[in-house]
Amino acid sequence: MIAPLDPAIVAWVSANVIPYEAELRQRLRRLCGSDAEVDDLVQDVYFRILKMESVQHVLEPKAFLMQVAKNILVDRFRREAIVHIEAVASLEALDVADPGPSPERVAMARAELKWVLGLVANLPERCRRVFSARKIDGLSQQETAQRLAISENVVEKEMMRGLKLVAEMVARVGVEGGAAAGQAELARRAPRKHNV
């Protein structure tokens, strides 16, 4: 007996997979010997997706669909005694470029964010609190003034001061200069007296 299908996954397939079926069929025609084989593969793809416990991890449905089809073809090639080299070489027809950032770009962005947060952490206290409320928490100038119990004029002046200190550090050291040099320079330039 076949387990009942999850209605949420059926709805997800309807919205996110079916729109790409024509393109999948077109790509599979280059790899398969007949339309009947294409039909079988498409049916296997749907079956494999519909029996999944969850699809929440899928960020790019089109790429996911093509990868499922590619995996099914690879499984079939493994089972066959003779595999045509052209068929294996043609598997790249199912590849879809990943639109997301590369792992290197993600790592670099995280390092840059950590460095910038280090700069912000080394701003004078009131300047840091204002800068964090405005740029990190996304508060308006009025909301920042209310939260910190200061005037909007002070919020504006502290923001300008914070932006100037951060901009000077970035111009002087550059992002590649690293957090240590940036933090040391900012700490040296920041006044020691803190009025809250």
Number of C-alpha atoms within 10 A of each C-alpha: 3 5 6 8 12 14 10 12 18 16 11 17 18 11 12 15 20 16 13 15 16 10 14 21 17 13 19 26 15 15 21 17 11 11 12 10 14 20 15 10 20 20 11 15 19 18 11 13 19 20 15 11 10 12 15 8 6 11 10 13 18 20 19 17 25 23 16 19 23 20 15 17 19 14 11 12 15 11 10 9 7 8 12 9 8 9 16 13 10 14 18 12 15 22 15 14 7 9 8 10 10 10 9 9 11 12 12 12 13 12 16 16 13 14 20 19 15 16 24 22 18 20 22 22 16 19 25 19 21 26 26 19 21 19 11 11 11 12 16 14 19 15 15 23 20 13 12 14 10 15 13 16 12 15 26 17 13 19 23 14 17 23 15 12 19 19 12 15 21 17 10 13 14 14 16 11 13 16 20 11 14 25 21 13 18 21 16 11 13 13 10 10 8 10 8 11
